């Protein structure tokens, strides 16, 4: 189930990845503070990082923000402003979520 798709901006790398207003937040409901999301990271070509990454999701100014773990993904995958990410809920092995990245280069 898709939670959101977002074209990245410079702010997503400075302050964390803020979920877009039209995100499907149903899979992320019922938490206070911070939750850990075990996430598989996959390129548009289907190549995956070797291990799931734990992303910390927190609330900031009334919005959900992906913080710790997100910065590592952005660095390891080489994400830049203009690239697109799609975040899904998916039960696959030990991970419950998948982040699919599409680079514009």
N, C-alpha and C positions, 0 to 999 in steps of 0.2 A: 504494500500500500504506500503510495507516494505521500510524503509529508510536505515537501516543498522542492521547488527548483529556483535557483537564484543565479543571476549573472553577478560575478564578484566585482566589488569596488575597492579602492584603496582602504577605506574604513574597515572592511571585513578583515584586513590583515593587521590593523592597528588596535582595534577595540574588541575583536571577536566577531564571529559570524552571527549577525542578528537575523532571526528567522523572519521571512517576509510576512506582511500582514495577512495574506490569504493562505497561510500555511494550514494544513490539516493537523490540528494539534491533538486530536483524539488519542493517538498512541502515547502522547507525552503528558496527559492529564494526571491529576492526583499526586502531585509532589510539591513539597515546600523546600525552598533553599536550592540545593544542587543535587542532581542525579548523574550517575555514570551510565553512559550508553556504549556498550560494546559494539563496535562498528567495523564492518568489512569495507575496505577502500578499494575501488575498482575503477580502472580507466575506461574510456568509451570503447576501447578495443577489447576489453574483457580481462586485461592484466590486473592482478591483485597484488597488494602489499602482502608479504608473507604471513603476517599475523594480524588479527583484528586489533584495532586501536580503541582505547577507552577515551571517549570524549566527555568532558564535563559540561552539562547543560545547566544554566542558572538563569534566574530572572534578574533583569536590569531595567529600571525605569518602565516596568510593566511589560517588557518584551522578553522573549526567551532568547538566550545568547549561547552559542557554542564557544567555549573558551579553551581550557587546558585540553590538549589532545588535538584540537583544531589547528593550532599553530604548528604543531609537529607535522600534521598531514600536509598543510600548505607548503611547508619547507621541503618535506621529503618527496612530494609529488611535483614540486616546481610550479605551483599555482601562481597566477598573476591576475591582475585586474583585467576583466573582460572574459575570463574563463567562466564556465558554468558548472555548478554542482547540483546534483539531485540527491535528496536524502529520502530513503525508504525505510519502512518497517518491514523486516524480513527475518524469519527464523531460519538460520543457516549455521549449523554447527553450534558453537557457543555464543555466537553473536546474534543480536536481535535487530540490528540495523545495518543498512548498506549506504555508503556514500559513493555515488558514481560521478566521476570528474570528466569534463570535456575541455581540453585546452584549445584556445583559438589560434595558436601558432600554426 
